[in-house]
Amino acid sequence: MTGTTGTTDSNGTPRTPVTPSRDVIVVGAGPTGLLLAGDLATAGIPVTLVEKRPHRISNLSRAFVLHARTLEQLDARGLADELESKGRTLDRLRLFSRLTVDLTTLPSRFNHLLVLPQYEVERALERRAVEAGVRFAYETEVTGLVQDEDGVTLRVRAAAGAEPAAGGARELGQPRELRSAYVVGTDGMRSAVREAVGLPFPGRSAIRSVVLADVRLAEEPETLLTVNAVGDAFAFLAPFGDGYHRVIGWDRRRDVADDAPLDLEEVREITRLALGRDFGMHDARWMSRFHSDERQAPAYRVGRVFLAGDAAHVHTPAGGQGMNTGLQDAANLSWKLAATLNGHARADLLDTYQSERHPVGKSVLRSSGGLVRLAMAKRPWTLAARTLLTTFANHARPARTRMLGQITGIGYAYPAPRGAHPLTGKRVPDVILQNGRLYEALRGGRFVLITPPDAPSDLDTGTRKDRLTVASWTSDRRTTLLVRPDGYTAWAAENPTTGQLEAALTASMGQA
């Protein structure tokens, strides 16, 4: 990292000299942190990923579903096809026993859910991060941070015997300081980074005493994902692919502490209440309780410190949107940090992370919480509301499309300046271009300029040529589209002049 450990303070703690830095420290090696760190390293940014846990990919993660928009983002990193080969796809989702969501209508190459344990996603993202040159500091805990106009000094303490992030001699449990230009906290609901910058995490515990178990089943469920709620009980079943299934269940009437004893019979009982049978579950290899919160930080940025994923927002498990939302946070932030640190963008580009992703997190909070409350409807008026919603969604295409867009992530758009082209800020699907697919062209964190086939070819890409791919529509479409590295429209125009196009490229990518 930039700078070396020099003098010590009055407590004997090594102090890093305050020097300008291009480094970024990402705290938290879950999916969000791994994708973000890999993106930055691919863009040539020195990255250290700090993780409190030992180096291991756990099979105890809660996430099991990748949605269409997340798969598109992974496709832009060359990982989607690999992950699809490891998981199982689901093109219909049944909710409330009477609402069937047909995913084949999605305007995406990934018009399905991918059922895949989180640890498989982490393995792929970790491999990519390692290959890109990310430096890992496992068993290293954040104890505080200090910001100044040049960067962030992160205070950490490594476990006895853990290797320091900067290499060199082992420091057995001694506090140290790491210096970087920016810090991103992707360290989960109990984020040490969020606490260090003094951000509150308002919200509430939406569901208490949820049970989790990994079990074998004597009877195979009829559907890939099995989910239902009846009266006071909710249950969800998903396969690991190794003979075990994950069971998530909740009985509204049983409100106990997270550390209360749990046996398999309680899991069976909740499953029978919600699903009508327990599928002969046996041989539990792991069981636990947890509570599900609905919380969101009021700001995703404090100076040179950012939050993403569960450090910024947590939701109920309904809709499987937690990991997906975090990965999309990372995709939004990574290219902006890279552009800023590489001198291709003004620092105020980083402000758009808050204006674009905070509203999405808020929307996910509402939609996932609403699904849980409707699923657990018991009173006559809430049951009537659920019946009305399912009937309306089953028969009204706009309502169904909106719901699908929210759950899968493809329906979200970002704010556009007044007077901008209607496509500005909108997600761009994986269109076929004359030289390949759009999301292949986005790989490496590139912008993609899509022009009509007969557009003038005298555009001076200059120093942008390593960050910009120029492609043409396969049709006679006249719209010129500049697509950001995260697959959203940065700028669009109908038959622009060369001067207008150059101005747009300069605004989005810096001088040629």
N, C-alpha and C positions, 0 to 999 in steps of 0.2 A: 504494500500500500504506500501511498505518498507519505513521506516523512518517516522518521525512525524514532524509536523510544529514546528520550534524552534525559533531562533532569527529572528529579522527583519533587513531590510536594512535601508539606510538613509532616504528612503521615507516612512518607516513604513510598507513596504510590507513583509508579512511572508516569511521566507526563509526555505526551506527544507534542512536538512543536506545532504551532498553528501555521499551516502552510496551505495555500490554495490546492485544491484536489479535484480530480475528475472521478474519483472513486465513489462507489455507492455501496452502502452496507444494507443488506436485506436481512431482517430478523424473522426467522420462522421458515423451516424447510418443509412446509406442507405444499400442496399443489400450487397455491397462489404464489408463494415465494419462489418455488422452483421455476415456474414459467417466467416470472418477472426477471429473476437472476439470469436465466438462460438467454432471454431476449437482450438484456443489456450487454452481456458478454459477447453475444453474436455481433452486436453493434460496435464492439471494440472498447467498451467501458470496463475498467477494472472493477470486479464485483467480489465482495466477501459475503457469504451467507452464514449467518450466526444462528445456531440452533441449540436450545437448551438440552434436548434429548440426545442420547447416544445415537450413533449412526446405524440405524436399522429402519427398514420399511415395515411398518406394523400392519398386521391383517385385522386389526380391531377398529378400523375406520368405519364411520357411519354412512358415507356417501356411496351410492351404487348406480347412479344414473348420470349419463352425459346427454345433454340436450343439443338440439340442432345448432344453435349459435355457438356453443362451446366447441362442438365438433368442427365447425367452420374455422374457428380460431386455431384449433389444433392442426387442421389441414394446412393452414398458412404457415405452419412450422414443420410440415412433413411428417406428422405423427398420427393423423386420423386413421389412415388405412391400417396401420399396424395395430392400433387399439381396437378398431372394428373387428379385426381378425381374432382378437382375444376375447371379445365379449359376444353377447347375443342381442339381436335387434328386436324391437317391439314396435309394431306399426299401429296398434290400437291400445288405448288406455281407458279403462272403465272406472268411473267415479260414482260414488253414492248409489251403486247397484243399478242405476238407471240411465246414467249419462255415459255414452261411449264417444271417446274422442278419437277421430280418425286422423292419424298423423301423416298418412300418405298424401294428404292435400297440401302439406307444407311446401312453400316455394323454396326448397333447399335441396341440395344434393343429399343431405342427411335427413330425409323425411321419415324419421323414426326416432325412438329412444334407443340409446345403447346402454344395456345393462352390463355393468363392469365394476368390480370393486375398486375403491379409491386407490388401493395400493398398486394396482396395475398402472394407473395414471401417474402416480408418483414415480414409479420405476422408469417409465419412459421419459418423464420430464427431468429426473435426476441424471439419467444418462446423457441427455442433450446438454444439460448445464455443465456436466463434467467435461464433455467434449469441447464445449465453447470456452473453457478455461475458468469457470467459477471456482473460487477458493472457498472451502468449507471449514467452519469452526464449530464442530459438534461439542456437546457437553460444556457449552459456554453460555452463561446467563447474563442478561442485561441488568445492570443495577442502577443506571441513570444515564442522563445525557445533558450536554450543554451545547447551545447553538451560538454562533456569532455570524458576522456578515460573510465570512469566507467558507463556513462549513459547520460540521457537527462533530463533537467529540463524544463518542459513545463509551460509557464505562461498563466494563464487563468483568466477570469473574469466571475463570475456567475451572472445571472440576479437577481434582488432583490427578495428574498424569495426562490430562487432555492436551493436545497439541495446540499451541498458539496459532491464531489465524495468520499472523505475519511470519510464521516459521521460526527457526532458531531454537534456543534452549527452552526446555519445559519450565513453566512457572507453576509450581504446585499450589493451586488454589489462590494465587496472588491476584489482587485486582489489577487490571490493566486498562489502558485507554486506546481506542481505535479511532482514527480520524478519517472522515469522508466528506464529500461535497453534500451528499444527501443520505438520509436514512429512511427506509421504508419498513414499517411494522406490518408483517403478515403473520404475527405470532398469536393469533387466535383470540377467543373471547376474553381471556384474562391477560390481554396484551400488556407486557411490561413497557413497550414503547408508548402506547397510549397513556398509560399511567405516568410515565416520565414527563410527558408534555402537558399533563394536567387536564386532559380532555375527559369529560364525564361520559358515561355510557348509559343514557336514560332508557328506560323500558321496563319490562316486567317478565316474570316467569309465566309463560303462557300455559305450559303443561308440566305438571310435577309427577315424579315417580314413573317415568317411562322405563319399561324393561327392555333389555337387549339380550339376545342369546344367539349363539351360533350352534346349530343343531343338525343332526341327520334326520331325514324324514322317511318313514316307511311307505308313505303314499306320495307320489309326485303330484304337485298342484296342476290344475288344468291350464293355468296361464303362467307366463314367465314371471310377471309381477302379480302378486295377489294382495289386494288391499280392500278393506271395507271397514265400516263403522256401524255398529248397531247399539242403540241406547247409550249405555255408559262405556262401551268398550270399542277400542280401535286396534287393528292389527295389520301388519305389513310383512310379506314374505318375499325374499329375493335370493337367487342362487349365487353362490361364490364361484361355481364351476368346478369345484373339487370334491363334490359330494355333500358339502354342507350348505345350509341355508341360513341367512340372517333373518331373525325374527325381531320385529319392533312392535311392542304392544303397550297399551295404556288402558287402565280401568279407572274411570273417573272417581269411583267410590273408594279407591285405595290410595290414600295420600300419605306416603311415608317418606322418610329421609333417604337420600341417595345411598347412604351406607347401610340401610336396613338389609338384613339377610334376604336372599333370593334363591328359590329352588325352582327346579324345572316344572313342578306341578303348577306353580303360579303362572308360569309362562303358558303352559298348556291351557289352563282355565281361561285366561284372557283371550287366547287364540280361538278357543271354542265359542266364547261369547260373541266375538266379532265376525268370525268366518264360518261358524257352524260346526267345525271339526278342527282337530289339532294335527292332522296328517301323520299321526303316529310318531311325533317327534321324540328323539332319544339321543343319547351320547352327546350331551352338550359339552363343547370344549371351552366355552367361555360364556359367562353371564354377568350382567351388570345393570345398575339403575343409573339414570341421569334425569335432569330436568331440562326442558327446552324453553329458551328465552326468546323474546322479541326485543331487540335493542339496536340502536343506531347512534353512532357518534355524530354530534352536530357538525363537525368539520372533518374532512378527510386530509386536510393539510394544516400544519402549524409551522410556518416558516419553511425550513429545509427538511421537515419530517412529514412523511405521508403514511396513511393507513390504507390497507387493502384487505379484502376477504373478511374473515370472522373478526379481525381486529377492528374493523369499521362497522360491521353489521352482522347480526345473527338472527336467524329466522326459525320458525317451526320446520320440521322435516317435510311438511306437505309440499308436494310438487317436485321434491328433490332439487331445489334451486340454490342451496347454500354453496356447495363447491363450484357450481356453474357460475354463479354471480361473482365469486372471488376470482376465478380464472379470467373472466371478462374485465374485471377491475384491472388485473395485471396487464392484459392486452392493451387497455386504454392508456395506462400510465407509462409502460416501458418505452414506447417509441417517442413519447414526449420528453422523458428524461434523457434518452439517448440523443435526440435532436438538440436539446439545450446544452448538454455537456460537450457535444461535438461541435458546437458553435454554429449550428444551422438554424437555430430558432431563438427568438427572444424569450427571456425568462418568464414572461407573462403567459406563455403557452401552458405552463404548468398549472395556472389557475383554472384552466378548463377541465382539469381532472375532477375538481369539486363540482363544477356546474354541470358536468355530463354524468358523472357516476353517482353522486348523492341522490338525485331524483330517482334513478333506477333502483338503488338500494331501498329507498322509501317505498317504491311501488311493490317490490318483491316482498317487503315486510307486510304490506297490506294484503297482497294476494295469497301468500302462503298462510297467513293467519286466518284470512277469510275461509280458505279451504278447510282448515281444521275445525273452525267453528260451525261451518255448514255440515261437515262430516259428522260432528258430534251433536247435531241438533236434537233437542229433546222436547222443548216446549212447543206448543201448537203453532205459535207464530213463526218460530224459526224453522220448523218442519215445513210449514207452508211456503216460506221463503225459498227453502231448498228445492221444493217441488216446482215452484215457479221458475227458478233459475235453470234447473235441468231441462224443463220443458222448453224454455225459451232458447237455451243453447243448442238443444237438439234440432230445433226447427228454424232458427234464425241464423243465417250464415254470417252476417257481420259480427254478431255476438260470439259465435264459435271461433271466428278468425281472430278476434281480439283476445279471447281467452287463450288460444293456442300461441299467439304471439307473445303474450306475457309469460306463459309457462316455459316456452322453448327459448325465449330471449330474442327471437328474430323480429319481434314487433316493436322493439325499442328504437327510438331515433334520438339524436342529440340536437340541442338548440342551434339554430342557424341565425346569422345576422339578418337584420331587417333588409328586405329587398333581394335576398339571395335567391338563387335558382331553387325551385321546389325540391330538388333531389339533395340539396346540401344538408348534411347531417344524417342522411338516411343510410341504412345498411345496404350494401351492394351485394346481390347474390353472386354465386359462382358462375358468372357468365362465361361462355365459350368465346375466345378471341381468336384472331387469325393465327396466333402463334402459341395457343394453348389455353388452359383454364386460368381465370383471374387469381384464384387462391394459390395456384402454383407460382404465379408471377409475383405475389406478395411476399414470398419466402425471403428470408434474410432481412426483414424489416424494411422492405422497399415500398415506395410510392408507385402507383401504376397510373399512367396517363393513357386513357382510351380515346381514340380519335376516329372520325369517319375514315373509311379506306382511302379516300382521295384527298385527305388533308395534306397541306404543304409539308414537305419533309425537311425544311431548312431550320427547324427549331434548334437553338443552341442549348444543349443540356449542360455544357461546361463541366464544372466540378460535381454537378448533380448526377452524372451518368452512373456512378457507383451506387446511387440511392434511388434511381428512377428507371422504371421500365416503361417504354413507350410501345403501345399495342393498338390494334385497330379492331373495330367491330367486324363481325362476319356478315352483318347486314348493311343496309344503306342508311342506318340511323345517323342523324346529323348532330346529336348531342356529344359534346366533348366533356369527358368526366375525369377528374383527378381524384383517385382513390387513396385514402390514407393507409398506412401499414396495418391498421386494425380493421380494414374492410368497410369503412364508412366514407361517404363522399365529402371531400374537403372543399371542392369547387366544381361547378358545372356551368355550361353555357351552350347556347345553340349558335353554331357557326361563328365562334369568336375570331377576332383578328389576332395576328401574331403578337401584337402589343398587349392585348388583353390576356392572352395565354401566358406570356412571359411575366406579367404582373401577378397573375394567380400563382405561378410556380414560385416566384420570389416571396410572396406572402406566406406560402405554406412550407417552403423548403429552403429559404434563404437565397442569397445571390448565386448566380451561376459561376 
